[in-house]
Amino acid sequence: AAATISGWRGDGTGRYPKSAPPVEWGDKKNVKWTAKVGKTGYASPVLMGSRVIVPCEPNELYCVNLADGKVLWDKKIVPADLSANEQKSVPEETGQTGLFCPTPVSDGKYVYAVLGNGIVACFDAEGNRAWTRHIDQPVTNQYGRSASPLLTGGKLIVHAANLTALNPQDGKQLWEAKDTDASYGSPVAAKIGDVDVAITPAGAVVRISDGKVLAKGISTAIHTS
């Protein structure tokens, strides 16, 4: 059977031969709706079922109804959401990329957002906060963090200084793969046989079940996945 390939810009080629995008724009022409949200940065919107989650600088999530553009809720992610002990480890400066450079990820029921200062937050479709955690690892990239989180193998994978797995249900840290240096690109999910792995832009291959580093240096990419 033919394998389905996914990656940056669809199948990785950047080509969409069957697409027919609009080429003219106006206030009402080829526009279904507009929604007023906050200041957008480097992160991209994501779909969560029938809703669009829009990350806005410096620390805010907007939820917009996909059908009509109605803003359903907006939530800020701040150190005060953490325990008193976790708040002490949140850095004040995170680089030039802004706080909301990583793009959130959603499983259709929950959205998981990562800020450049290491705060990770989970919300349900109604905007109720499920949990908030802080990954206490240094910011190692010169311009700040930009790697987006990944849902695979039943875990939430975050690339802080090292590749780190959280439990999507409660945010508990499950493992940290040492010496898996972060870059500006995001890790990608793959399989070796039936084994779930994550591959970092620097070429580390990490087993999702336990965080074991299976290989290193299979490729080198600084800015891309």
BELDASUL-V19278 format. One record per residue. N is the residue number from 1. RES is the residue in three letters. SS is DSSP state (A for helix, B for strand, O for the rest). PHI is phi in whole degrees, -180 to 180 (* if undefined). PSI is psi in whole degrees, -180 to 180 (999 if undefined). Layout:
n=N res=RES ss=SS phi=PHI psi=PSI
n=N res=RES ss=SS phi=PHI psi=PSI
This chain:
n=1 res=ALA ss=O phi=* psi=145
n=2 res=ALA ss=O phi=-71 psi=139
n=3 res=ALA ss=O phi=-86 psi=145
n=4 res=THR ss=O phi=-91 psi=125
n=5 res=ILE ss=O phi=-104 psi=131
n=6 res=SER ss=O phi=-125 psi=151
n=7 res=GLY ss=B phi=178 psi=-163
n=8 res=TRP ss=O phi=-61 psi=132
n=9 res=ARG ss=O phi=58 psi=55
n=10 res=GLY ss=B phi=77 psi=-112
n=11 res=ASP ss=O phi=-88 psi=7
n=12 res=GLY ss=O phi=95 psi=-11
n=13 res=THR ss=O phi=-88 psi=-22
n=14 res=GLY ss=O phi=79 psi=9
n=15 res=ARG ss=O phi=-110 psi=137
n=16 res=TYR ss=O phi=-133 psi=77
n=17 res=PRO ss=O phi=-63 psi=-23
n=18 res=LYS ss=O phi=-96 psi=2
n=19 res=SER ss=O phi=-82 psi=154
n=20 res=ALA ss=O phi=-138 psi=72
n=21 res=PRO ss=O phi=-72 psi=152
n=22 res=PRO ss=O phi=-67 psi=147
n=23 res=VAL ss=O phi=-119 psi=-3
n=24 res=GLU ss=O phi=-127 psi=145
n=25 res=TRP ss=O phi=-135 psi=154
n=26 res=GLY ss=O phi=-164 psi=-178
n=27 res=ASP ss=O phi=-59 psi=-35
n=28 res=LYS ss=O phi=-123 psi=-12
n=29 res=LYS ss=O phi=-85 psi=123
n=30 res=ASN ss=O phi=60 psi=25
n=31 res=VAL ss=O phi=-125 psi=119
n=32 res=LYS ss=O phi=-81 psi=-39
n=33 res=TRP ss=O phi=-165 psi=163
n=34 res=THR ss=O phi=-128 psi=153
n=35 res=ALA ss=O phi=-136 psi=137
n=36 res=LYS ss=O phi=-90 psi=117
n=37 res=VAL ss=O phi=-125 psi=-170
n=38 res=GLY ss=O phi=-82 psi=-164
n=39 res=LYS ss=B phi=-77 psi=118
n=40 res=THR ss=O phi=-85 psi=153
n=41 res=GLY ss=O phi=-125 psi=-134
n=42 res=TYR ss=O phi=-85 psi=-22
n=43 res=ALA ss=O phi=-71 psi=154
n=44 res=SER ss=O phi=-106 psi=152
n=45 res=PRO ss=O phi=-66 psi=155
n=46 res=VAL ss=B phi=-134 psi=155
n=47 res=LEU ss=B phi=-88 psi=141
n=48 res=MET ss=B phi=-132 psi=86
n=49 res=GLY ss=O phi=66 psi=-121
n=50 res=SER ss=O phi=-94 psi=19
n=51 res=ARG ss=B phi=-128 psi=154
n=52 res=VAL ss=B phi=-112 psi=126
n=53 res=ILE ss=B phi=-100 psi=121
n=54 res=VAL ss=B phi=-114 psi=114
n=55 res=PRO ss=B phi=-80 psi=134
n=56 res=CYS ss=B phi=-130 psi=143
n=57 res=GLU ss=B phi=-70 psi=147
n=58 res=PRO ss=O phi=-92 psi=-16
n=59 res=ASN ss=O phi=-158 psi=33
n=60 res=GLU ss=B phi=-124 psi=140
n=61 res=LEU ss=B phi=-111 psi=129
n=62 res=TYR ss=B phi=-108 psi=141
n=63 res=CYS ss=B phi=-114 psi=122
n=64 res=VAL ss=B phi=-120 psi=135
n=65 res=ASN ss=B phi=-68 psi=126
n=66 res=LEU ss=O phi=-65 psi=-30
n=67 res=ALA ss=O phi=-73 psi=-40
n=68 res=ASP ss=O phi=-132 psi=-1
n=69 res=GLY ss=O phi=81 psi=7
n=70 res=LYS ss=O phi=-68 psi=132
n=71 res=VAL ss=B phi=-77 psi=117
n=72 res=LEU ss=B phi=-90 psi=-36
n=73 res=TRP ss=B phi=-166 psi=161
n=74 res=ASP ss=B phi=-143 psi=139
n=75 res=LYS ss=B phi=-134 psi=139
n=76 res=LYS ss=B phi=-98 psi=147
n=77 res=ILE ss=O phi=-114 psi=112
n=78 res=VAL ss=O phi=-131 psi=158
n=79 res=PRO ss=A phi=-57 psi=-28
n=80 res=ALA ss=A phi=-63 psi=-16
n=81 res=ASP ss=A phi=-74 psi=-15
n=82 res=LEU ss=O phi=-90 psi=170
n=83 res=SER ss=O phi=-67 psi=160
n=84 res=ALA ss=A phi=-59 psi=-37
n=85 res=ASN ss=A phi=-69 psi=-40
n=86 res=GLU ss=A phi=-68 psi=-33
n=87 res=GLN ss=A phi=-59 psi=-31
n=88 res=LYS ss=O phi=-66 psi=-24
n=89 res=SER ss=O phi=-99 psi=3
n=90 res=VAL ss=O phi=-80 psi=121
n=91 res=PRO ss=O phi=-72 psi=150
n=92 res=GLU ss=O phi=-82 psi=-33
n=93 res=GLU ss=O phi=-111 psi=137
n=94 res=THR ss=O phi=-130 psi=7
n=95 res=GLY ss=O phi=105 psi=-173
n=96 res=GLN ss=O phi=-89 psi=-5
n=97 res=THR ss=O phi=-79 psi=-11
n=98 res=GLY ss=O phi=89 psi=172
n=99 res=LEU ss=O phi=-77 psi=-39
n=100 res=PHE ss=O phi=-104 psi=61
n=101 res=CYS ss=O phi=-88 psi=-40
n=102 res=PRO ss=O phi=-67 psi=137
n=103 res=THR ss=O phi=-79 psi=133
n=104 res=PRO ss=O phi=-63 psi=170
n=105 res=VAL ss=B phi=-133 psi=148
n=106 res=SER ss=B phi=-136 psi=146
n=107 res=ASP ss=O phi=-101 psi=10
n=108 res=GLY ss=O phi=96 psi=-22
n=109 res=LYS ss=O phi=-113 psi=-33
n=110 res=TYR ss=B phi=-130 psi=156
n=111 res=VAL ss=B phi=-121 psi=137
n=112 res=TYR ss=B phi=-117 psi=122
n=113 res=ALA ss=B phi=-119 psi=140
n=114 res=VAL ss=B phi=-122 psi=129
n=115 res=LEU ss=O phi=-99 psi=160
n=116 res=GLY ss=O phi=-63 psi=-20
n=117 res=ASN ss=O phi=-89 psi=7
n=118 res=GLY ss=O phi=94 psi=-1
n=119 res=ILE ss=B phi=-77 psi=131
n=120 res=VAL ss=B phi=-120 psi=131
n=121 res=ALA ss=B phi=-132 psi=148
n=122 res=CYS ss=B phi=-125 psi=131
n=123 res=PHE ss=B phi=-128 psi=150
n=124 res=ASP ss=B phi=-88 psi=-179
n=125 res=ALA ss=O phi=-64 psi=-23
n=126 res=GLU ss=O phi=-92 psi=1
n=127 res=GLY ss=O phi=89 psi=8
n=128 res=ASN ss=O phi=-77 psi=132
n=129 res=ARG ss=B phi=-76 psi=123
n=130 res=ALA ss=B phi=-84 psi=-43
n=131 res=TRP ss=B phi=-168 psi=162
n=132 res=THR ss=B phi=-140 psi=134
n=133 res=ARG ss=B phi=-136 psi=163
n=134 res=HIS ss=B phi=-123 psi=130
n=135 res=ILE ss=O phi=-91 psi=111
n=136 res=ASP ss=O phi=-88 psi=77
n=137 res=GLN ss=O phi=-133 psi=146
n=138 res=PRO ss=O phi=-67 psi=153
n=139 res=VAL ss=O phi=-80 psi=113
n=140 res=THR ss=O phi=-101 psi=-16
n=141 res=ASN ss=O phi=-83 psi=141
n=142 res=GLN ss=O phi=-58 psi=-41
n=143 res=TYR ss=O phi=-100 psi=8
n=144 res=GLY ss=O phi=105 psi=176
n=145 res=ARG ss=O phi=-82 psi=143
n=146 res=SER ss=O phi=-141 psi=-9
n=147 res=ALA ss=O phi=-65 psi=131
n=148 res=SER ss=O phi=-86 psi=150
n=149 res=PRO ss=O phi=-71 psi=165
n=150 res=LEU ss=B phi=-139 psi=134
n=151 res=LEU ss=B phi=-104 psi=117
n=152 res=THR ss=B phi=-161 psi=148
n=153 res=GLY ss=O phi=59 psi=28
n=154 res=GLY ss=O phi=75 psi=16
n=155 res=LYS ss=B phi=-133 psi=156
n=156 res=LEU ss=B phi=-98 psi=116
n=157 res=ILE ss=B phi=-100 psi=124
n=158 res=VAL ss=B phi=-123 psi=132
n=159 res=HIS ss=B phi=-102 psi=95
n=160 res=ALA ss=O phi=-89 psi=-122
n=161 res=ALA ss=O phi=-70 psi=-38
n=162 res=ASN ss=O phi=-125 psi=161
n=163 res=LEU ss=B phi=-67 psi=129
n=164 res=THR ss=B phi=-135 psi=139
n=165 res=ALA ss=B phi=-110 psi=134
n=166 res=LEU ss=B phi=-117 psi=153
n=167 res=ASN ss=O phi=-77 psi=119
n=168 res=PRO ss=O phi=-62 psi=-22
n=169 res=GLN ss=O phi=-75 psi=-37
n=170 res=ASP ss=O phi=-135 psi=-1
n=171 res=GLY ss=O phi=81 psi=2
n=172 res=LYS ss=O phi=-65 psi=136
n=173 res=GLN ss=B phi=-74 psi=128
n=174 res=LEU ss=B phi=-98 psi=-40
n=175 res=TRP ss=B phi=-162 psi=162
n=176 res=GLU ss=B phi=-132 psi=122
n=177 res=ALA ss=B phi=-86 psi=110
n=178 res=LYS ss=O phi=-69 psi=150
n=179 res=ASP ss=O phi=60 psi=38
n=180 res=THR ss=O phi=-117 psi=74
n=181 res=ASP ss=O phi=-57 psi=138
n=182 res=ALA ss=O phi=-79 psi=154
n=183 res=SER ss=O phi=-135 psi=-162
n=184 res=TYR ss=O phi=-85 psi=-21
n=185 res=GLY ss=O phi=-78 psi=172
n=186 res=SER ss=O phi=-107 psi=151
n=187 res=PRO ss=O phi=-68 psi=155
n=188 res=VAL ss=B phi=-122 psi=152
n=189 res=ALA ss=B phi=-88 psi=144
n=190 res=ALA ss=B phi=-152 psi=177
n=191 res=LYS ss=B phi=-132 psi=142
n=192 res=ILE ss=B phi=-112 psi=102
n=193 res=GLY ss=O phi=66 psi=-120
n=194 res=ASP ss=O phi=-107 psi=16
n=195 res=VAL ss=B phi=-97 psi=123
n=196 res=ASP ss=B phi=-75 psi=132
n=197 res=VAL ss=B phi=-135 psi=162
n=198 res=ALA ss=B phi=-118 psi=139
n=199 res=ILE ss=B phi=-114 psi=125
n=200 res=THR ss=O phi=-86 psi=159
n=201 res=PRO ss=O phi=-58 psi=-27
n=202 res=ALA ss=O phi=-83 psi=0
n=203 res=GLY ss=O phi=93 psi=18
n=204 res=ALA ss=O phi=-86 psi=136
n=205 res=VAL ss=B phi=-109 psi=117
n=206 res=VAL ss=B phi=-120 psi=129
n=207 res=ARG ss=B phi=-74 psi=130
n=208 res=ILE ss=O phi=-72 psi=-32
n=209 res=SER ss=O phi=-63 psi=-37
n=210 res=ASP ss=O phi=-138 psi=1
n=211 res=GLY ss=O phi=81 psi=11
n=212 res=LYS ss=O phi=-70 psi=132
n=213 res=VAL ss=B phi=-81 psi=113
n=214 res=LEU ss=B phi=-87 psi=-28
n=215 res=ALA ss=B phi=-159 psi=159
n=216 res=LYS ss=O phi=-139 psi=150
n=217 res=GLY ss=O phi=71 psi=28
n=218 res=ILE ss=O phi=-78 psi=-12
n=219 res=SER ss=O phi=-162 psi=171
n=220 res=THR ss=O phi=-140 psi=115
n=221 res=ALA ss=O phi=-140 psi=127
n=222 res=ILE ss=O phi=-92 psi=-45
n=223 res=HIS ss=O phi=-103 psi=-12
n=224 res=THR ss=O phi=-123 psi=166
n=225 res=SER ss=O phi=-82 psi=999
